[in-house]
Amino acid sequence: MSTISIFSLRGSAMGSRLRNATHAVRQHIALQRRYRQTLDELSNLRPHELSDLGIAHGDIHRVAWQSANGL
């Protein structure tokens, strides 16, 4: 009977895939956090403040998504 140690995954292809997947999940969570924060901030602005920024109320979600993605 063989024993598998989590430390043996360190140099393996499976360990690499696991690290890549973990990294991708963390990046997605960070992106969602930036989107939500930007969306909340824009949603709290008054209509004339949005207008001063050149943003229509209906564009808040798009602008927040673009901002979170660095577009």
C-alpha positions as CSV (number, residue, x, y, z in Angstrom):
1,M,0.0,0.0,0.0
2,S,1.4,3.4,-0.9
3,T,0.9,6.7,0.8
4,I,0.3,9.9,-1.1
5,S,1.6,13.0,0.5
6,I,0.4,16.5,-0.4
7,F,4.0,17.5,-0.5
8,S,4.6,15.1,-3.4
9,L,2.2,17.2,-5.5
10,R,4.6,20.1,-5.4
11,G,6.5,19.2,-8.6
12,S,3.8,17.2,-10.3
13,A,1.6,18.2,-13.2
14,M,-1.4,17.7,-11.0
15,G,0.0,20.0,-8.4
16,S,0.7,22.6,-11.1
17,R,-2.9,22.4,-12.4
18,L,-4.2,22.7,-8.8
19,R,-2.1,25.8,-8.2
20,N,-3.3,27.3,-11.6
21,A,-6.9,26.6,-10.7
22,T,-6.5,28.1,-7.2
23,H,-4.9,31.2,-8.8
24,A,-7.7,31.6,-11.3
25,V,-10.3,31.3,-8.5
26,R,-8.5,34.0,-6.5
27,Q,-8.3,36.3,-9.5
28,H,-12.0,35.8,-10.2
29,I,-12.9,36.6,-6.6
30,A,-10.8,39.7,-6.7
31,L,-12.4,40.8,-9.9
32,Q,-15.8,40.3,-8.5
33,R,-14.9,42.3,-5.4
34,R,-13.6,45.2,-7.5
35,Y,-16.8,45.1,-9.7
36,R,-19.1,45.1,-6.6
37,Q,-17.2,47.9,-4.9
38,T,-17.3,50.1,-8.0
39,L,-21.0,49.2,-8.6
40,D,-21.8,50.1,-5.1
41,E,-20.0,53.4,-5.3
42,L,-21.6,54.4,-8.6
43,S,-25.0,53.3,-7.4
44,N,-24.7,55.7,-4.4
45,L,-24.1,58.7,-6.6
46,R,-26.9,61.2,-7.3
47,P,-28.1,61.6,-10.9
48,H,-26.4,64.9,-11.3
49,E,-23.1,63.4,-10.0
50,L,-23.4,60.6,-12.5
51,S,-24.1,63.2,-15.2
52,D,-21.0,65.2,-14.2
53,L,-19.0,62.0,-14.8
54,G,-20.7,61.4,-18.2
55,I,-22.4,58.2,-17.0
56,A,-26.1,57.5,-17.5
57,H,-27.8,55.5,-14.8
58,G,-28.4,52.6,-17.2
59,D,-24.7,52.4,-17.9
60,I,-23.6,51.8,-14.2
61,H,-23.2,48.1,-14.6
62,R,-21.2,48.3,-17.8
63,V,-18.9,51.0,-16.4
64,A,-18.3,49.1,-13.2
65,W,-17.5,45.9,-15.2
66,Q,-15.1,47.8,-17.5
67,S,-13.5,49.4,-14.5
68,A,-13.0,46.1,-12.7
69,N,-11.5,44.6,-15.8
70,G,-9.2,47.5,-16.4
71,L,-10.8,48.3,-19.8
